[in-house]
Amino acid sequence: MTDEKTLRERMVATCRKMNETGINQGTAGNLSVRYGEGFLITPSSLPYDTMVPEDLVMMYWDGTYDGRRPSSEWRFHRDILKARTDVNVVLHCHSLFATSVACHHRTIPAFHYMVGVMGGTTLRCARYATFGTQALSDAAIEALEDRMACLLGQHGQISLGTTLEGALWMAVEVETLARMYQQALVLGEPPVLSDEEMARVIAQMKRMSYGLGPEEEGSNDVARPRAS
């Protein structure tokens, strides 16, 4: 298990990568990681480029915390981590293209096979609720059922992961798909892959651990190694 000092350092590094990749601006995003008897979460209103590991807040399942004031979105971080024992990381940001789609309350359909990496045939958009409220937390959990990411109506996106790297990868993929979807809409509503095809895609992704972690040796081989 990663020690707390190392985990805090890795969280700060991930936050800065959110800025570097362009999915986060200013103090809008937040990040949490399951740890000990609760979770570590980014503090409220502190830019990532000035954040240090000691600024991260230790929170507990009852909503109490040690140190600085936690992100205003701590409720959905806590509730998602409690409800989803299959994930350890919650990443939230207002990435430009994902948020633009969310402002129209659009669920992104299977216009591209990579939608399947979120775990289903759609990238859902949660209903709108005021930021920092229990209503927003409830809407997010509903949209994330059997999914690793969702949009938040007129707000942004949430991406999940078992690791920091996985959650960041997912958030970038959400933003990429949202951008592709907007570009495709310029030509009209794009065709959507069938549920049958998406079932094959998702099964293939699970077999290859696509986007979820290291692939098993030989899982993506299409040819045999040459005999020596």
BALOBA-1460 file (C-alpha; in Angstrom, 3 decimals):
// residues 228
<rec num="1" residu="m" x="0.000" y="0.000" z="0.000"/>
<rec num="2" residu="t" x="1.274" y="3.478" z="-0.883"/>
<rec num="3" residu="d" x="2.283" y="5.511" z="2.173"/>
<rec num="4" residu="e" x="0.447" y="8.778" z="2.823"/>
<rec num="5" residu="k" x="3.383" y="11.052" z="1.963"/>
<rec num="6" residu="t" x="3.886" y="9.405" z="-1.429"/>
<rec num="7" residu="l" x="0.162" y="9.398" z="-2.156"/>
<rec num="8" residu="r" x="-0.094" y="13.123" z="-1.403"/>
<rec num="9" residu="e" x="2.845" y="13.822" z="-3.719"/>
<rec num="10" residu="r" x="1.274" y="11.764" z="-6.502"/>
<rec num="11" residu="m" x="-2.064" y="13.545" z="-6.071"/>
<rec num="12" residu="v" x="-0.439" y="16.967" z="-6.437"/>
<rec num="13" residu="a" x="1.433" y="15.729" z="-9.518"/>
<rec num="14" residu="t" x="-1.854" y="14.460" z="-11.007"/>
<rec num="15" residu="c" x="-3.557" y="17.805" z="-10.332"/>
<rec num="16" residu="r" x="-0.799" y="19.598" z="-12.197"/>
<rec num="17" residu="k" x="-1.132" y="17.156" z="-15.082"/>
<rec num="18" residu="m" x="-4.835" y="18.085" z="-15.230"/>
<rec num="19" residu="n" x="-3.720" y="21.639" z="-15.955"/>
<rec num="20" residu="e" x="-0.990" y="20.533" z="-18.360"/>
<rec num="21" residu="t" x="-3.415" y="18.455" z="-20.434"/>
<rec num="22" residu="g" x="-5.852" y="21.373" z="-20.590"/>
<rec num="23" residu="i" x="-8.780" y="19.613" z="-18.897"/>
<rec num="24" residu="n" x="-8.661" y="21.943" z="-15.891"/>
<rec num="25" residu="q" x="-8.616" y="25.702" z="-15.536"/>
<rec num="26" residu="g" x="-7.948" y="27.785" z="-12.431"/>
<rec num="27" residu="t" x="-9.407" y="26.303" z="-9.250"/>
<rec num="28" residu="a" x="-12.402" y="24.591" z="-10.897"/>
<rec num="29" residu="g" x="-11.390" y="20.921" z="-10.648"/>
<rec num="30" residu="n" x="-11.000" y="18.587" z="-7.688"/>
<rec num="31" residu="l" x="-9.542" y="15.171" z="-6.975"/>
<rec num="32" residu="s" x="-9.956" y="12.544" z="-4.252"/>
<rec num="33" residu="v" x="-8.342" y="9.203" z="-3.427"/>
<rec num="34" residu="r" x="-9.537" y="6.535" z="-1.002"/>
<rec num="35" residu="y" x="-7.149" y="6.306" z="1.942"/>
<rec num="36" residu="g" x="-7.249" y="4.838" z="5.451"/>
<rec num="37" residu="e" x="-10.540" y="5.506" z="7.240"/>
<rec num="38" residu="g" x="-11.736" y="7.903" z="4.560"/>
<rec num="39" residu="f" x="-10.181" y="9.760" z="1.644"/>
<rec num="40" residu="l" x="-7.747" y="12.512" z="0.719"/>
<rec num="41" residu="i" x="-9.232" y="15.408" z="-1.271"/>
<rec num="42" residu="t" x="-7.999" y="18.658" z="-2.762"/>
<rec num="43" residu="p" x="-8.725" y="21.799" z="-0.718"/>
<rec num="44" residu="s" x="-11.132" y="24.551" z="-1.675"/>
<rec num="45" residu="s" x="-10.013" y="27.507" z="-3.834"/>
<rec num="46" residu="l" x="-6.321" y="26.680" z="-4.062"/>
<rec num="47" residu="p" x="-4.641" y="26.758" z="-7.512"/>
<rec num="48" residu="y" x="-2.802" y="23.562" z="-8.380"/>
<rec num="49" residu="d" x="0.414" y="25.359" z="-9.270"/>
<rec num="50" residu="t" x="0.752" y="26.598" z="-5.681"/>
<rec num="51" residu="m" x="-0.568" y="23.467" z="-3.973"/>
<rec num="52" residu="v" x="1.788" y="21.317" z="-1.910"/>
<rec num="53" residu="p" x="1.158" y="17.800" z="-0.535"/>
<rec num="54" residu="e" x="0.430" y="19.128" z="2.969"/>
<rec num="55" residu="d" x="-2.499" y="21.165" z="1.587"/>
<rec num="56" residu="l" x="-4.507" y="18.042" z="0.752"/>
<rec num="57" residu="v" x="-7.347" y="17.392" z="3.185"/>
<rec num="58" residu="m" x="-7.995" y="14.145" z="5.060"/>
<rec num="59" residu="m" x="-11.756" y="13.567" z="5.170"/>
<rec num="60" residu="y" x="-13.808" y="10.895" z="6.890"/>
<rec num="61" residu="w" x="-17.028" y="9.183" z="5.873"/>
<rec num="62" residu="d" x="-19.061" y="11.230" z="8.371"/>
<rec num="63" residu="g" x="-18.098" y="14.491" z="6.625"/>
<rec num="64" residu="t" x="-15.526" y="15.638" z="9.193"/>
<rec num="65" residu="y" x="-12.007" y="16.593" z="8.138"/>
<rec num="66" residu="d" x="-8.528" y="17.548" z="9.293"/>
<rec num="67" residu="g" x="-6.620" y="20.581" z="8.034"/>
<rec num="68" residu="r" x="-7.736" y="23.015" z="5.355"/>
<rec num="69" residu="r" x="-11.323" y="23.409" z="4.155"/>
<rec num="70" residu="p" x="-12.064" y="20.665" z="1.581"/>
<rec num="71" residu="s" x="-13.372" y="21.160" z="-1.936"/>
<rec num="72" residu="s" x="-16.957" y="22.367" z="-2.105"/>
<rec num="73" residu="e" x="-17.728" y="19.159" z="-4.035"/>
<rec num="74" residu="w" x="-16.624" y="16.854" z="-1.207"/>
<rec num="75" residu="r" x="-20.130" y="15.312" z="-0.966"/>
<rec num="76" residu="f" x="-20.082" y="13.602" z="-4.337"/>
<rec num="77" residu="h" x="-16.486" y="12.494" z="-3.810"/>
<rec num="78" residu="r" x="-17.458" y="10.882" z="-0.500"/>
<rec num="79" residu="d" x="-20.700" y="9.375" z="-1.781"/>
<rec num="80" residu="i" x="-19.162" y="7.963" z="-4.962"/>
<rec num="81" residu="l" x="-16.279" y="6.359" z="-3.067"/>
<rec num="82" residu="k" x="-18.727" y="4.871" z="-0.550"/>
<rec num="83" residu="a" x="-21.058" y="3.555" z="-3.260"/>
<rec num="84" residu="r" x="-18.376" y="2.357" z="-5.676"/>
<rec num="85" residu="t" x="-16.014" y="0.013" z="-3.890"/>
<rec num="86" residu="d" x="-14.588" y="-0.912" z="-7.306"/>
<rec num="87" residu="v" x="-12.870" y="2.491" z="-7.657"/>
<rec num="88" residu="n" x="-10.374" y="4.432" z="-5.574"/>
<rec num="89" residu="v" x="-10.148" y="7.771" z="-7.380"/>
<rec num="90" residu="v" x="-12.707" y="10.452" z="-8.280"/>
<rec num="91" residu="l" x="-11.632" y="13.238" z="-10.657"/>
<rec num="92" residu="h" x="-13.852" y="16.212" z="-11.480"/>
<rec num="93" residu="c" x="-13.154" y="19.020" z="-13.928"/>
<rec num="94" residu="h" x="-14.841" y="21.551" z="-16.205"/>
<rec num="95" residu="s" x="-13.040" y="20.491" z="-19.383"/>
<rec num="96" residu="l" x="-14.166" y="22.659" z="-22.301"/>
<rec num="97" residu="f" x="-15.749" y="20.209" z="-24.739"/>
<rec num="98" residu="a" x="-17.277" y="17.877" z="-22.150"/>
<rec num="99" residu="t" x="-18.808" y="20.855" z="-20.369"/>
<rec num="100" residu="s" x="-20.120" y="22.284" z="-23.646"/>
<rec num="101" residu="v" x="-21.992" y="19.027" z="-24.327"/>
<rec num="102" residu="a" x="-23.194" y="18.934" z="-20.712"/>
<rec num="103" residu="c" x="-24.606" y="22.448" z="-21.092"/>
<rec num="104" residu="h" x="-27.059" y="20.954" z="-23.597"/>
<rec num="105" residu="h" x="-27.845" y="18.052" z="-21.233"/>
<rec num="106" residu="r" x="-26.767" y="15.648" z="-23.976"/>
<rec num="107" residu="t" x="-25.919" y="12.052" z="-23.304"/>
<rec num="108" residu="i" x="-23.211" y="11.000" z="-25.779"/>
<rec num="109" residu="p" x="-24.331" y="7.900" z="-27.714"/>
<rec num="110" residu="a" x="-22.141" y="5.160" z="-29.182"/>
<rec num="111" residu="f" x="-21.163" y="7.260" z="-32.213"/>
<rec num="112" residu="h" x="-17.618" y="5.935" z="-31.709"/>
<rec num="113" residu="y" x="-16.571" y="2.607" z="-30.244"/>
<rec num="114" residu="m" x="-14.441" y="4.279" z="-27.541"/>
<rec num="115" residu="v" x="-17.633" y="5.255" z="-25.722"/>
<rec num="116" residu="g" x="-17.499" y="1.643" z="-24.530"/>
<rec num="117" residu="v" x="-14.452" y="2.322" z="-22.366"/>
<rec num="118" residu="m" x="-16.773" y="4.083" z="-19.913"/>
<rec num="119" residu="g" x="-18.509" y="0.733" z="-19.379"/>
<rec num="120" residu="g" x="-21.651" y="0.925" z="-21.507"/>
<rec num="121" residu="t" x="-23.279" y="2.124" z="-24.707"/>
<rec num="122" residu="t" x="-23.517" y="5.781" z="-23.629"/>
<rec num="123" residu="l" x="-21.686" y="8.483" z="-21.753"/>
<rec num="124" residu="r" x="-24.589" y="9.694" z="-19.621"/>
<rec num="125" residu="c" x="-25.298" y="13.272" z="-18.628"/>
<rec num="126" residu="a" x="-26.580" y="13.719" z="-15.077"/>
<rec num="127" residu="r" x="-29.465" y="16.063" z="-14.389"/>
<rec num="128" residu="y" x="-28.513" y="19.541" z="-13.209"/>
<rec num="129" residu="a" x="-28.282" y="20.317" z="-9.502"/>
<rec num="130" residu="t" x="-26.609" y="23.145" z="-7.580"/>
<rec num="131" residu="f" x="-22.893" y="22.587" z="-7.002"/>
<rec num="132" residu="g" x="-21.841" y="21.244" z="-3.621"/>
<rec num="133" residu="t" x="-25.291" y="19.850" z="-2.771"/>
<rec num="134" residu="q" x="-26.579" y="16.411" z="-1.894"/>
<rec num="135" residu="a" x="-28.865" y="16.671" z="-4.932"/>
<rec num="136" residu="l" x="-25.817" y="16.893" z="-7.212"/>
<rec num="137" residu="s" x="-24.222" y="13.927" z="-5.453"/>
<rec num="138" residu="d" x="-27.377" y="11.858" z="-5.948"/>
<rec num="139" residu="a" x="-27.571" y="12.826" z="-9.634"/>
<rec num="140" residu="a" x="-23.921" y="11.897" z="-10.184"/>
<rec num="141" residu="i" x="-24.262" y="8.480" z="-8.562"/>
<rec num="142" residu="e" x="-27.304" y="7.753" z="-10.713"/>
<rec num="143" residu="a" x="-25.488" y="8.731" z="-13.929"/>
<rec num="144" residu="l" x="-22.417" y="6.695" z="-12.926"/>
<rec num="145" residu="e" x="-24.283" y="3.433" z="-12.437"/>
<rec num="146" residu="d" x="-22.229" y="0.782" z="-14.279"/>
<rec num="147" residu="r" x="-20.066" y="3.544" z="-15.742"/>
<rec num="148" residu="m" x="-16.572" y="4.924" z="-15.161"/>
<rec num="149" residu="a" x="-17.458" y="8.480" z="-16.192"/>
<rec num="150" residu="c" x="-20.375" y="10.845" z="-16.673"/>
<rec num="151" residu="l" x="-21.182" y="14.399" z="-17.628"/>
<rec num="152" residu="l" x="-22.867" y="16.738" z="-15.159"/>
<rec num="153" residu="g" x="-25.655" y="18.856" z="-16.633"/>
<rec num="154" residu="q" x="-24.518" y="22.475" z="-17.117"/>
<rec num="155" residu="h" x="-21.470" y="21.770" z="-14.986"/>
<rec num="156" residu="g" x="-18.640" y="19.463" z="-16.155"/>
<rec num="157" residu="q" x="-17.507" y="15.849" z="-15.981"/>
<rec num="158" residu="i" x="-16.597" y="13.169" z="-13.443"/>
<rec num="159" residu="s" x="-14.161" y="10.361" z="-14.223"/>
<rec num="160" residu="l" x="-13.309" y="7.404" z="-11.996"/>
<rec num="161" residu="g" x="-10.359" y="5.060" z="-11.721"/>
<rec num="162" residu="t" x="-8.727" y="2.414" z="-9.620"/>
<rec num="163" residu="t" x="-5.543" y="4.497" z="-9.865"/>
<rec num="164" residu="l" x="-4.682" y="8.161" z="-10.310"/>
<rec num="165" residu="e" x="-3.294" y="7.418" z="-13.751"/>
<rec num="166" residu="g" x="-6.467" y="5.588" z="-14.764"/>
<rec num="167" residu="a" x="-8.781" y="8.386" z="-13.641"/>
<rec num="168" residu="l" x="-6.729" y="11.014" z="-15.467"/>
<rec num="169" residu="w" x="-6.677" y="8.859" z="-18.614"/>
<rec num="170" residu="m" x="-10.455" y="8.495" z="-18.404"/>
<rec num="171" residu="a" x="-10.994" y="12.235" z="-18.000"/>
<rec num="172" residu="v" x="-8.859" y="12.977" z="-21.055"/>
<rec num="173" residu="e" x="-10.789" y="10.330" z="-23.017"/>
<rec num="174" residu="v" x="-14.116" y="11.889" z="-21.987"/>
<rec num="175" residu="e" x="-12.880" y="15.265" z="-23.225"/>
<rec num="176" residu="t" x="-11.605" y="13.753" z="-26.480"/>
<rec num="177" residu="l" x="-14.909" y="11.980" z="-27.167"/>
<rec num="178" residu="a" x="-16.879" y="15.131" z="-26.405"/>
<rec num="179" residu="r" x="-14.751" y="17.075" z="-28.870"/>
<rec num="180" residu="m" x="-15.137" y="14.376" z="-31.520"/>
<rec num="181" residu="y" x="-18.899" y="14.285" z="-30.951"/>
<rec num="182" residu="q" x="-19.226" y="18.030" z="-31.427"/>
<rec num="183" residu="q" x="-17.204" y="17.827" z="-34.635"/>
<rec num="184" residu="a" x="-19.339" y="14.927" z="-35.906"/>
<rec num="185" residu="l" x="-22.529" y="16.902" z="-35.185"/>
<rec num="186" residu="v" x="-21.406" y="19.571" z="-37.660"/>
<rec num="187" residu="l" x="-22.328" y="17.100" z="-40.413"/>
<rec num="188" residu="g" x="-25.563" y="16.095" z="-38.683"/>
<rec num="189" residu="e" x="-26.484" y="13.433" z="-36.138"/>
<rec num="190" residu="p" x="-23.870" y="10.674" z="-36.537"/>
<rec num="191" residu="p" x="-24.884" y="7.028" z="-36.900"/>
<rec num="192" residu="v" x="-24.754" y="5.015" z="-33.683"/>
<rec num="193" residu="l" x="-23.199" y="1.585" z="-33.256"/>
<rec num="194" residu="s" x="-25.688" y="-1.142" z="-32.372"/>
<rec num="195" residu="d" x="-25.990" y="-2.547" z="-28.861"/>
<rec num="196" residu="e" x="-24.789" y="-5.886" z="-30.240"/>
<rec num="197" residu="e" x="-21.617" y="-4.329" z="-31.634"/>
<rec num="198" residu="m" x="-21.013" y="-2.356" z="-28.449"/>
<rec num="199" residu="a" x="-21.367" y="-5.565" z="-26.438"/>
<rec num="200" residu="r" x="-18.572" y="-7.044" z="-28.566"/>
<rec num="201" residu="v" x="-16.476" y="-3.887" z="-28.139"/>
<rec num="202" residu="i" x="-16.905" y="-3.867" z="-24.346"/>
<rec num="203" residu="a" x="-16.091" y="-7.581" z="-24.111"/>
<rec num="204" residu="q" x="-12.936" y="-6.980" z="-26.175"/>
<rec num="205" residu="m" x="-11.953" y="-4.062" z="-23.958"/>
<rec num="206" residu="k" x="-12.388" y="-6.156" z="-20.817"/>
<rec num="207" residu="r" x="-10.371" y="-8.991" z="-22.323"/>
<rec num="208" residu="m" x="-7.552" y="-6.575" z="-23.139"/>
<rec num="209" residu="s" x="-7.949" y="-4.419" z="-19.975"/>
<rec num="210" residu="y" x="-8.208" y="-1.586" z="-22.484"/>
<rec num="211" residu="g" x="-7.637" y="1.717" z="-20.720"/>
<rec num="212" residu="l" x="-7.895" y="-0.001" z="-17.346"/>
<rec num="213" residu="g" x="-4.377" y="-1.257" z="-16.779"/>
<rec num="214" residu="p" x="-1.543" y="-3.329" z="-18.252"/>
<rec num="215" residu="e" x="-2.690" y="-5.842" z="-20.829"/>
<rec num="216" residu="e" x="-2.013" y="-9.500" z="-20.208"/>
<rec num="217" residu="e" x="0.875" y="-10.935" z="-22.177"/>
<rec num="218" residu="g" x="-0.373" y="-11.848" z="-25.645"/>
<rec num="219" residu="s" x="-3.894" y="-10.471" z="-25.131"/>
<rec num="220" residu="n" x="-3.634" y="-8.226" z="-28.182"/>
<rec num="221" residu="d" x="-1.543" y="-10.481" z="-30.379"/>
<rec num="222" residu="v" x="-2.754" y="-10.936" z="-33.952"/>
<rec num="223" residu="a" x="0.256" y="-12.922" z="-35.075"/>
<rec num="224" residu="r" x="2.591" y="-15.572" z="-33.700"/>
<rec num="225" residu="p" x="6.170" y="-14.812" z="-32.679"/>
<rec num="226" residu="r" x="8.654" y="-16.063" z="-35.238"/>
<rec num="227" residu="a" x="10.309" y="-19.325" z="-34.274"/>
<rec num="228" residu="s" x="14.028" y="-19.019" z="-33.560"/>
